[in-house]
Amino acid sequence: MEQYVAVVNDEGQHSVWWADRDLPAGWRAAGHRGTREECLAWIDEVWTDLRPLGLRAAPGA
């Protein structure tokens, strides 16, 4: 079964990536590994504010 990792970028956006491939530029491992479905379920639990970090940190956000 193919393994994936949850990844996150500097804007706090999450995605999944193949565990056996180098991470794309600008992304880092977010701390969860498993099947694609497991990673997506984990992301659904932890990424509750879908706005990019720059927007969340803006005054009046």
N, C-alpha and C positions, 0 to 999 in steps of 0.2 A: 504494500500500500504506500502510495506516495506521501511523503511528509512535507509539511509546510511550516513556516514561521510567521508569526504576526510581526509586522514592521510598522514603524512610525517615522514621520519626517519632522523637520524643525517647526512646522506649523501645527503639529499635534494630530495630523491626519493619519489614520491607520489603514493598513491593507494586509494582504497575505502574499507570501513569496515562497518559491520552492526552496526547501531546506538545503538541497544539494548544489545550489547556485550562489555565486557571489551576490551580495546585496547591491541593488542599483544605487548610483550616486545620490546622496541626500537622504538616504533611508538607513535606519538602524534597527536591530532586533528589539522587539518590545517586551520580550520575556515569556512568550508562549510558543509552544511547538506541538504539532499534532496533525491530524487530517485537515483538509481544507475546511470542512464543516466545523470541526472543533475550534479552529482558529477564528473562523467567522463568528461563532457563538461567543467566544471570549471577547472579541472586539465589540460585539453588540453589548456586552456587559460593562466594559470599561470605557468605551468612547460614547459618552452620553451627550456631550455638547459638540455637535458636528461643525460648528463654526471654526474657521482657522484661528490659530492662536493669536495672530496679529489683530484679528477682529475682536476676539474675546478680551484682549488687553487694552483695546482702544478706550479712551475716556468716554464714559456714559454707556458703555456696552452692557 
